[in-house]
Amino acid sequence: MITNWLDYVNQHDVDKVVELYADDATLWGTFSEIRRDGRTLVREYFRHFLNLDSLEAAVTQITRRHLGDVTLYSGQYVFRYRQDGADRQV
């Protein structure tokens, strides 16, 4: 569920975040210039991403879609962090 993802991101817990992704997941992260295919590359992304200084995430909108036995969650979120002594928001 998206709330678990948000909690783990805010706890900076790479292992728990990555466990939420399938072995063959595809991720195009907010802070990535490349698409990450598979858990190994997803883990690489979150190791870097969750080390941003003072990183906090907040979900601003959630959409849930049911497709048979599968539920897809998508939404919008905001990331706040510090970089080069300045507060940033993406």
N, CA, C and O atoms as a GROMACS GRO file, in nm:
protein
  360
    1MET      N    1   0.084  -0.118   0.000
    1MET     CA    2   0.000   0.000   0.000
    1MET      C    3   0.089   0.125   0.000
    1MET      O    4   0.201   0.122   0.051
    2ILE      N    5   0.039   0.231  -0.056
    2ILE     CA    6   0.117   0.354  -0.072
    2ILE      C    7   0.159   0.414   0.063
    2ILE      O    8   0.264   0.477   0.073
    3THR      N    9   0.077   0.394   0.167
    3THR     CA   10   0.114   0.448   0.298
    3THR      C   11   0.237   0.377   0.353
    3THR      O   12   0.319   0.439   0.421
    4ASN      N   13   0.251   0.247   0.326
    4ASN     CA   14   0.372   0.176   0.368
    4ASN      C   15   0.493   0.232   0.296
    4ASN      O   16   0.597   0.256   0.358
    5TRP      N   17   0.480   0.254   0.166
    5TRP     CA   18   0.592   0.310   0.089
    5TRP      C   19   0.634   0.444   0.147
    5TRP      O   20   0.753   0.470   0.165
    6LEU      N   21   0.536   0.529   0.176
    6LEU     CA   22   0.563   0.661   0.231
    6LEU      C   23   0.633   0.650   0.366
    6LEU      O   24   0.731   0.721   0.392
    7ASP      N   25   0.583   0.563   0.453
    7ASP     CA   26   0.645   0.545   0.585
    7ASP      C   27   0.790   0.499   0.571
    7ASP      O   28   0.878   0.553   0.638
    8TYR      N   29   0.816   0.401   0.486
    8TYR     CA   30   0.952   0.348   0.470
    8TYR      C   31   1.046   0.451   0.408
    8TYR      O   32   1.163   0.458   0.445
    9VAL      N   33   0.995   0.529   0.313
    9VAL     CA   34   1.078   0.636   0.255
    9VAL      C   35   1.114   0.737   0.364
    9VAL      O   36   1.230   0.778   0.374
   10ASN      N   37   1.018   0.777   0.444
   10ASN     CA   38   1.046   0.876   0.549
   10ASN      C   39   1.132   0.820   0.661
   10ASN      O   40   1.196   0.896   0.735
   11GLN      N   41   1.136   0.687   0.675
   11GLN     CA   42   1.226   0.622   0.771
   11GLN      C   43   1.363   0.597   0.709
   11GLN      O   44   1.456   0.554   0.778
   12HIS      N   45   1.376   0.623   0.580
   12HIS     CA   46   1.500   0.600   0.504
   12HIS      C   47   1.540   0.452   0.510
   12HIS      O   48   1.659   0.421   0.519
   13ASP      N   49   1.443   0.362   0.504
   13ASP     CA   50   1.466   0.218   0.514
   13ASP      C   51   1.467   0.156   0.375
   13ASP      O   52   1.363   0.117   0.322
   14VAL      N   53   1.586   0.148   0.317
   14VAL     CA   54   1.602   0.099   0.180
   14VAL      C   55   1.544  -0.041   0.165
   14VAL      O   56   1.470  -0.067   0.070
   15ASP      N   57   1.576  -0.131   0.256
   15ASP     CA   58   1.530  -0.270   0.244
   15ASP      C   59   1.378  -0.280   0.242
   15ASP      O   60   1.323  -0.352   0.158
   16LYS      N   61   1.311  -0.210   0.331
   16LYS     CA   62   1.165  -0.218   0.335
   16LYS      C   63   1.102  -0.155   0.212
   16LYS      O   64   1.001  -0.205   0.162
   17VAL      N   65   1.158  -0.046   0.162
   17VAL     CA   66   1.105   0.016   0.039
   17VAL      C   67   1.119  -0.081  -0.077
   17VAL      O   68   1.024  -0.103  -0.152
   18VAL      N   69   1.236  -0.140  -0.092
   18VAL     CA   70   1.262  -0.228  -0.206
   18VAL      C   71   1.175  -0.354  -0.199
   18VAL      O   72   1.137  -0.407  -0.304
   19GLU      N   73   1.144  -0.403  -0.079
   19GLU     CA   74   1.057  -0.520  -0.065
   19GLU      C   75   0.918  -0.496  -0.125
   19GLU      O   76   0.849  -0.592  -0.161
   20LEU      N   77   0.876  -0.372  -0.137
   20LEU     CA   78   0.745  -0.340  -0.193
   20LEU      C   79   0.742  -0.354  -0.346
   20LEU      O   80   0.634  -0.352  -0.406
   21TYR      N   81   0.857  -0.369  -0.408
   21TYR     CA   82   0.867  -0.379  -0.554
   21TYR      C   83   0.884  -0.525  -0.596
   21TYR      O   84   0.953  -0.602  -0.530
   22ALA      N   85   0.820  -0.562  -0.706
   22ALA     CA   86   0.835  -0.697  -0.760
   22ALA      C   87   0.977  -0.717  -0.810
   22ALA      O   88   1.048  -0.621  -0.838
   23ASP      N   89   1.018  -0.844  -0.822
   23ASP     CA   90   1.152  -0.876  -0.872
   23ASP      C   91   1.177  -0.815  -1.009
   23ASP      O   92   1.289  -0.778  -1.041
   24ASP      N   93   1.071  -0.806  -1.091
   24ASP     CA   94   1.086  -0.754  -1.227
   24ASP      C   95   1.027  -0.612  -1.241
   24ASP      O   96   0.984  -0.572  -1.349
   25ALA      N   97   1.025  -0.539  -1.130
   25ALA     CA   98   0.968  -0.403  -1.130
   25ALA      C   99   1.045  -0.310  -1.224
   25ALA      O  100   1.163  -0.331  -1.252
   26THR      N  101   0.975  -0.209  -1.270
   26THR     CA  102   1.035  -0.101  -1.347
   26THR      C  103   1.010   0.029  -1.273
   26THR      O  104   0.896   0.057  -1.233
   27LEU      N  105   1.114   0.109  -1.255
   27LEU     CA  106   1.103   0.236  -1.182
   27LEU      C  107   1.176   0.344  -1.260
   27LEU      O  108   1.292   0.328  -1.299
   28TRP      N  109   1.107   0.455  -1.282
   28TRP     CA  110   1.173   0.574  -1.336
   28TRP      C  111   1.163   0.676  -1.223
   28TRP      O  112   1.065   0.749  -1.214
   29GLY      N  113   1.264   0.679  -1.140
   29GLY     CA  114   1.262   0.760  -1.019
   29GLY      C  115   1.270   0.909  -1.047
   29GLY      O  116   1.324   0.953  -1.148
   30THR      N  117   1.216   0.984  -0.955
   30THR     CA  118   1.216   1.130  -0.964
   30THR      C  119   1.357   1.186  -0.980
   30THR      O  120   1.377   1.285  -1.050
   31PHE      N  121   1.454   1.123  -0.914
   31PHE     CA  122   1.592   1.171  -0.915
   31PHE      C  123   1.683   1.083  -1.002
   31PHE      O  124   1.801   1.068  -0.972
   32SER      N  125   1.628   1.025  -1.106
   32SER     CA  126   1.705   0.934  -1.191
   32SER      C  127   1.690   0.973  -1.337
   32SER      O  128   1.581   1.008  -1.382
   33GLU      N  129   1.799   0.966  -1.408
   33GLU     CA  130   1.795   0.993  -1.552
   33GLU      C  131   1.778   0.865  -1.633
   33GLU      O  132   1.766   0.869  -1.756
   34ILE      N  133   1.777   0.751  -1.564
   34ILE     CA  134   1.760   0.624  -1.634
   34ILE      C  135   1.645   0.546  -1.572
   34ILE      O  136   1.610   0.566  -1.456
   35ARG      N  137   1.587   0.457  -1.650
   35ARG     CA  138   1.484   0.367  -1.601
   35ARG      C  139   1.553   0.252  -1.528
   35ARG      O  140   1.657   0.202  -1.572
   36ARG      N  141   1.496   0.211  -1.416
   36ARG     CA  142   1.553   0.103  -1.335
   36ARG      C  143   1.466  -0.021  -1.351
   36ARG      O  144   1.352  -0.023  -1.305
   37ASP      N  145   1.520  -0.123  -1.415
   37ASP     CA  146   1.449  -0.249  -1.436
   37ASP      C  147   1.505  -0.354  -1.342
   37ASP      O  148   1.624  -0.386  -1.348
   38GLY      N  149   1.420  -0.409  -1.256
   38GLY     CA  150   1.462  -0.513  -1.162
   38GLY      C  151   1.501  -0.458  -1.026
   38GLY      O  152   1.541  -0.343  -1.013
   39ARG      N  153   1.489  -0.544  -0.927
   39ARG     CA  154   1.514  -0.501  -0.788
   39ARG      C  155   1.656  -0.451  -0.764
   39ARG      O  156   1.676  -0.361  -0.682
   40THR      N  157   1.754  -0.506  -0.832
   40THR     CA  158   1.892  -0.462  -0.810
   40THR      C  159   1.906  -0.314  -0.842
   40THR      O  160   1.966  -0.239  -0.765
   41LEU      N  161   1.852  -0.272  -0.957
   41LEU     CA  162   1.862  -0.131  -0.995
   41LEU      C  163   1.768  -0.043  -0.913
   41LEU      O  164   1.800   0.072  -0.886
   42VAL      N  165   1.653  -0.098  -0.873
   42VAL     CA  166   1.562  -0.024  -0.785
   42VAL      C  167   1.633   0.002  -0.652
   42VAL      O  168   1.625   0.114  -0.599
   43ARG      N  169   1.700  -0.098  -0.598
   43ARG     CA  170   1.775  -0.082  -0.472
   43ARG      C  171   1.885   0.023  -0.487
   43ARG      O  172   1.903   0.107  -0.399
   44GLU      N  173   1.957   0.020  -0.599
   44GLU     CA  174   2.063   0.118  -0.625
   44GLU      C  175   2.006   0.260  -0.620
   44GLU      O  176   2.065   0.350  -0.560
   45TYR      N  177   1.890   0.278  -0.682
   45TYR     CA  178   1.826   0.410  -0.682
   45TYR      C  179   1.793   0.454  -0.541
   45TYR      O  180   1.826   0.566  -0.502
   46PHE      N  181   1.727   0.368  -0.464
   46PHE     CA  182   1.685   0.408  -0.330
   46PHE      C  183   1.802   0.426  -0.235
   46PHE      O  184   1.792   0.507  -0.142
   47ARG      N  185   1.911   0.355  -0.254
   47ARG     CA  186   2.031   0.380  -0.171
   47ARG      C  187   2.077   0.524  -0.187
   47ARG      O  188   2.113   0.590  -0.090
   48HIS      N  189   2.077   0.572  -0.310
   48HIS     CA  190   2.116   0.711  -0.335
   48HIS      C  191   2.008   0.808  -0.289
   48HIS      O  192   2.035   0.903  -0.215
   49PHE      N  193   1.885   0.784  -0.332
   49PHE     CA  194   1.773   0.874  -0.306
   49PHE      C  195   1.748   0.894  -0.157
   49PHE      O  196   1.727   1.007  -0.112
   50LEU      N  197   1.749   0.787  -0.080
   50LEU     CA  198   1.718   0.799   0.063
   50LEU      C  199   1.833   0.856   0.144
   50LEU      O  200   1.818   0.879   0.264
   51ASN      N  201   1.946   0.881   0.080
   51ASN     CA  202   2.058   0.947   0.148
   51ASN      C  203   2.058   1.098   0.129
   51ASN      O  204   2.147   1.166   0.181
   52LEU      N  205   1.960   1.153   0.056
   52LEU     CA  206   1.951   1.298   0.043
   52LEU      C  207   1.931   1.359   0.182
   52LEU      O  208   1.854   1.306   0.262
   53ASP      N  209   1.999   1.468   0.209
   53ASP     CA  210   1.996   1.531   0.341
   53ASP      C  211   1.855   1.575   0.378
   53ASP      O  212   1.790   1.648   0.302
   54SER      N  213   1.808   1.531   0.493
   54SER     CA  214   1.678   1.572   0.549
   54SER      C  215   1.560   1.536   0.459
   54SER      O  216   1.459   1.605   0.461
   55LEU      N  217   1.571   1.430   0.381
   55LEU     CA  218   1.464   1.392   0.289
   55LEU      C  219   1.336   1.360   0.363
   55LEU      O  220   1.336   1.286   0.461
   56GLU      N  221   1.226   1.418   0.316
   56GLU     CA  222   1.091   1.387   0.363
   56GLU      C  223   1.001   1.378   0.241
   56GLU      O  224   1.018   1.452   0.145
   57ALA      N  225   0.905   1.286   0.246
   57ALA     CA  226   0.810   1.269   0.136
   57ALA      C  227   0.669   1.285   0.189
   57ALA      O  228   0.638   1.246   0.301
   58ALA      N  229   0.583   1.344   0.106
   58ALA     CA  230   0.441   1.358   0.139
   58ALA      C  231   0.360   1.330   0.014
   58ALA      O  232   0.392   1.379  -0.094
   59VAL      N  233   0.254   1.251   0.029
   59VAL     CA  234   0.164   1.222  -0.082
   59VAL      C  235   0.057   1.329  -0.085
   59VAL      O  236  -0.004   1.360   0.017
   60THR      N  237   0.034   1.386  -0.204
   60THR     CA  238  -0.068   1.492  -0.217
   60THR      C  239  -0.195   1.443  -0.285
   60THR      O  240  -0.300   1.505  -0.271
   61GLN      N  241  -0.185   1.330  -0.358
   61GLN     CA  242  -0.302   1.274  -0.425
   61GLN      C  243  -0.279   1.126  -0.450
   61GLN      O  244  -0.170   1.087  -0.493
   62ILE      N  245  -0.379   1.044  -0.423
   62ILE     CA  246  -0.369   0.900  -0.448
   62ILE      C  247  -0.485   0.857  -0.537
   62ILE      O  248  -0.599   0.896  -0.516
   63THR      N  249  -0.453   0.775  -0.637
   63THR     CA  250  -0.555   0.716  -0.723
   63THR      C  251  -0.539   0.564  -0.713
   63THR      O  252  -0.429   0.511  -0.724
   64ARG      N  253  -0.652   0.496  -0.693
   64ARG     CA  254  -0.650   0.350  -0.684
   64ARG      C  255  -0.736   0.294  -0.797
   64ARG      O  256  -0.849   0.339  -0.819
   65ARG      N  257  -0.681   0.196  -0.869
   65ARG     CA  258  -0.754   0.133  -0.978
   65ARG      C  259  -0.753  -0.018  -0.956
   65ARG      O  260  -0.650  -0.077  -0.924
   66HIS      N  261  -0.868  -0.080  -0.975
   66HIS     CA  262  -0.880  -0.225  -0.964
   66HIS      C  263  -0.886  -0.284  -1.104
   66HIS      O  264  -0.969  -0.245  -1.185
   67LEU      N  265  -0.797  -0.377  -1.131
   67LEU     CA  266  -0.794  -0.448  -1.259
   67LEU      C  267  -0.800  -0.597  -1.229
   67LEU      O  268  -0.697  -0.662  -1.213
   68GLY      N  269  -0.920  -0.649  -1.220
   68GLY     CA  270  -0.935  -0.789  -1.183
   68GLY      C  271  -0.888  -0.810  -1.040
   68GLY      O  272  -0.938  -0.747  -0.947
   69ASP      N  273  -0.791  -0.900  -1.023
   69ASP     CA  274  -0.736  -0.930  -0.891
   69ASP      C  275  -0.623  -0.837  -0.850
   69ASP      O  276  -0.564  -0.854  -0.743
   70VAL      N  277  -0.591  -0.739  -0.934
   70VAL     CA  278  -0.478  -0.650  -0.910
   70VAL      C  279  -0.529  -0.510  -0.878
   70VAL      O  280  -0.623  -0.461  -0.941
   71THR      N  281  -0.466  -0.446  -0.780
   71THR     CA  282  -0.495  -0.307  -0.749
   71THR      C  283  -0.370  -0.225  -0.776
   71THR      O  284  -0.262  -0.258  -0.728
   72LEU      N  285  -0.385  -0.118  -0.854
   72LEU     CA  286  -0.274  -0.028  -0.885
   72LEU      C  287  -0.294   0.103  -0.812
   72LEU      O  288  -0.403   0.160  -0.812
   73TYR      N  289  -0.187   0.150  -0.750
   73TYR     CA  290  -0.189   0.280  -0.684
   73TYR      C  291  -0.096   0.374  -0.760
   73TYR      O  292   0.016   0.337  -0.796
   74SER      N  293  -0.142   0.493  -0.782
   74SER     CA  294  -0.057   0.597  -0.839
   74SER      C  295  -0.094   0.727  -0.771
   74SER      O  296  -0.196   0.735  -0.702
   75GLY      N  297  -0.013   0.828  -0.791
   75GLY     CA  298  -0.046   0.953  -0.727
   75GLY      C  299   0.061   1.058  -0.748
   75GLY      O  300   0.155   1.041  -0.825
   76GLN      N  301   0.043   1.165  -0.678
   76GLN     CA  302   0.139   1.274  -0.679
   76GLN      C  303   0.196   1.289  -0.539
   76GLN      O  304   0.128   1.264  -0.440
   77TYR      N  305   0.320   1.330  -0.534
   77TYR     CA  306   0.386   1.344  -0.405
   77TYR      C  307   0.487   1.456  -0.414
   77TYR      O  308   0.522   1.503  -0.522
   78VAL      N  309   0.534   1.499  -0.298
   78VAL     CA  310   0.632   1.606  -0.287
   78VAL      C  311   0.749   1.552  -0.206
   78VAL      O  312   0.730   1.488  -0.103
   79PHE      N  313   0.870   1.579  -0.252
   79PHE     CA  314   0.991   1.546  -0.177
   79PHE      C  315   1.057   1.675  -0.132
   79PHE      O  316   1.075   1.768  -0.211
   80ARG      N  317   1.091   1.680  -0.006
   80ARG     CA  318   1.165   1.795   0.050
   80ARG      C  319   1.299   1.744   0.102
   80ARG      O  320   1.306   1.638   0.164
   81TYR      N  321   1.405   1.821   0.078
   81TYR     CA  322   1.539   1.782   0.122
   81TYR      C  323   1.628   1.905   0.121
   81TYR      O  324   1.589   2.012   0.074
   82ARG      N  325   1.750   1.890   0.174
   82ARG     CA  326   1.848   1.998   0.173
   82ARG      C  327   1.961   1.962   0.077
   82ARG      O  328   2.007   1.847   0.073
   83GLN      N  329   2.005   2.061   0.001
   83GLN     CA  330   2.117   2.042  -0.090
   83GLN      C  331   2.194   2.172  -0.100
   83GLN      O  332   2.136   2.278  -0.122
   84ASP      N  333   2.324   2.163  -0.083
   84ASP     CA  334   2.411   2.280  -0.089
   84ASP      C  335   2.364   2.390   0.006
   84ASP      O  336   2.370   2.508  -0.027
   85GLY      N  337   2.316   2.350   0.125
   85GLY     CA  338   2.274   2.445   0.227
   85GLY      C  339   2.139   2.508   0.204
   85GLY      O  340   2.098   2.595   0.281
   86ALA      N  341   2.067   2.466   0.099
   86ALA     CA  342   1.937   2.524   0.069
   86ALA      C  343   1.828   2.417   0.076
   86ALA      O  344   1.851   2.301   0.041
   87ASP      N  345   1.710   2.459   0.122
   87ASP     CA  346   1.594   2.370   0.122
   87ASP      C  347   1.542   2.357  -0.020
   87ASP      O  348   1.529   2.457  -0.091
   88ARG      N  349   1.514   2.234  -0.063
   88ARG     CA  350   1.464   2.206  -0.197
   88ARG      C  351   1.332   2.131  -0.188
   88ARG      O  352   1.303   2.065  -0.089
   89GLN      N  353   1.253   2.143  -0.294
   89GLN     CA  354   1.126   2.070  -0.303
   89GLN      C  355   1.105   2.029  -0.446
   89GLN      O  356   1.119   2.109  -0.538
   90VAL      N  357   1.072   1.901  -0.466
   90VAL     CA  358   1.046   1.846  -0.600
   90VAL      C  359   0.912   1.777  -0.597
   90VAL      O  360   0.868   1.723  -0.698
   0.00000   0.00000   0.00000
